[in-house]
Amino acid sequence: GGGGGGAPPGMEALFSDPELMAAMQKPNVMQALMEMQTGGPAAMAKYANDPEILGLVAKIQAKMGGGGGGGMPGMPGGGGMGGMPGMGG
């Protein structure tokens, strides 16, 4: 083990991706990500028709290991590319 950065696993992969970093400089993108962290499925649905946000979230989930292992802190896990978290079932 080890690692002194204190970042969750996968976060360094996010920060090393220039496209993700550029997107996160945009206020509307950060706003969307923060809302999805705190707002759950309702916030996800709000941005479901925003291709920029959806693409970014999909990319983040892929870098974090597909979202199966928790994803971003406070974000609904296990949504993947398929369904929105909290829908159906």
N, C-alpha and C positions, 0 to 999 in steps of 0.2 A: 504493500500500500504506500502511503505517503502522500506528498503533495501539500504544499504550504499555502497555496493561493486562497483556499477557503471557498472557491467556487464549486457549485454542484457539478457532478460529472456531466460532461457534454457542453457546459457553458463555455469552456475555452474554445470549443469548435465553433460556437456561435460568434465569439468575439474575433475569431480569425477569418471570418467570412466577410469580405469587403461589401458584398451586396446587402447582407443583413445589417451590417453596421451603418451603411448609407441609409437604408430604409428606417432604421431606428432613430436617425437624426430628424426625421419628419415628425412634427408635432401631432399630426392626425394619426400616424401609425402608433406612436407611443400612447396616445389617448386610447386607441382601440385595444392595444395590448393590456393596458391597465384595466380597462373596463372588463375585458374578458377574464382577467385574473380574479376580479372581485365580483363580477356580475353573473358568472356561470352561464348556463344555457341560454338565458334571455339575452345576454350580451353577445354570445356567439351568434344567435339568430339575427341580431341587429346588423351584424357585419357579413351575414351569409351571402349577400349579393355584391360584396366588394371584392373584386378579383385581386386587388393589390394586397389587402389584408389577408384574404384566404390563402394566397400563395405564400405569404410570409409565414403564416401560422403553420402551413404544411411543411415548409422548409425547416422551421424551428423544430417541429415534432420529429421530422426525419433525422435531424442532427442530434436530437435528444434521445434517439433510439426508438422512434415510432410512437412515442407518447404512452407506451405500455407501462413504463417504469415510473410514471408520475408526471412527467412533463415539467412545465414551469411551476414553481411554488404557487399553490392556491388555484391552479388551473385544473379544470376537470380532466382526469386522465382517461385513457382508453377510448378516446373518440376515433383516433386514426383518421384515415381519409374517408372512411365509409360514412357512418351516421354521425349526427351531432350528439354530443353527450347529453344524456337525460331524455332522449327521444325514444319512444317505443319500448315495450317490455316493462 
